[in-house]
């Protein structure tokens, strides 16, 4: 899956025009979509064997987006969502304003610190100005997926040892790291979807591939979230050593399913991705057996529910791999 697919295209015949030029017609749909007309300029860029065509409207993408968010009368979660939304939409300058800045300053600073490359540049009693310092030419979608994967692998290894080590707090912190990376991934993909020439020229990625990586990121982030939730409920359980061993066995099966699925994605091994699709059913059958004899144990049902969702996210990773393999 980390190899580059073929961009689907229409074909046009190359026509000789005079002694030194050639002419090729443009698809009408592309001209209409970009609101072009006779006499408009078209820009050409060479990218290896590709010739990239853009219109003059693409220059507008270089303008920096800015936004102002009023914090008065809003709780921390709503402000966090608004800041995250502005960040994902590639706002390079985010200004928080309001009379309540002073009373909320710690929460607001934490919200900004949770987003990669966003830094406070100015602060007054009624405003905080944060600027983004990312260079989108250097932010790789594939590299972000790999970083999310590395942290999620660690989390899965830690949750398998949850009955032997008190590592819930560490798992929680790693989940925050995955969240930060996912916000950046989401932002990077949206930026490249809005600037398809950039995606093709800088990273050789087409629109379908960008959408596929966004889904990979969504499910890897889901794996991290459910690993944290599973750890939270399992850390509260008071069950026998035999029951713990049984739960550990299922967790290790989920872990192995994830590792094998990610390997299939990295190596473009669609056959393995297909085979892994049966793992979710096998894991659910094991969880059914555990649930039958432990329904009365506090927090056990919630832990099992989270493990089912965890297995489902791993399954969906593989499904994205084999359903989009032909693109």
Beta strands, then each sheet from edge to edge (+ up, - down):
strand 1: 15-17
strand 2: 21-23
strand 3: 42-47
strand 4: 50-55
strand 5: 65-70
strand 6: 91-97
strand 7: 118-124
strand 8: 127-132
sheet 1: 1+ 2-
sheet 2: 3+ 4-
sheet 3: 5+ 6+ 8- 7+
end
